[in-house]
Amino acid sequence: MDYRLKLNDKIILFFCLAVIAICWFLIFNLDYIRSSENDSVEIGSVSIKGQDVRKKIESNYFWSNVQGPTGIHRGDSLFAGEKSSALIKFNNGASLTLKENSLVKFENKRNSLSIDISFGQMQVVSKTKFITIKDCGKDVLIEAENASFGINKGRDCGDIQIKVKSGQVKLANKLITAKSDTSSFNLQRPKKEVSI
């Protein structure tokens, strides 16, 4: 039997391999297929330190490794693994340093930064008047214009501590300054007891 490929077979084989290579590239570089809708407005840029920083685009199911400087968009999630961190510089002048073993999702509403914190630690340098912290579906508005402060979020809902480095932060009508101790804040509303 003659197992040599004919010219048509070679063309078809080459075309199939090219399609597989393009699909493989797009799977691992999902930023190339981001939609151009208003929800994907770039709100800042990310630079990394370490080997394990991953980004998830809101419309996708896959996490991609961040290899170098890249944009961050509304709805993106960012994870910094062990011995890794990420510096996010927002277009409004604010910055956020995501420490190791931390996960956040970014939103930008009416020029106000919104951070949905799943867990971890971060250092925020605020240039805008308001920042919204989201935790387990609840929002807390922080007044922190020209302030630098750290946020530590445990894995349980409502477990958030804030430590101000410079400036002042107003949170739930409580003023926190650099001279204050770490302020713990519980976002969980007290459970109502029902008696029968």
Disulfide bonds with the S-S distance in Angstrom:
Cys136-Cys157 1.95
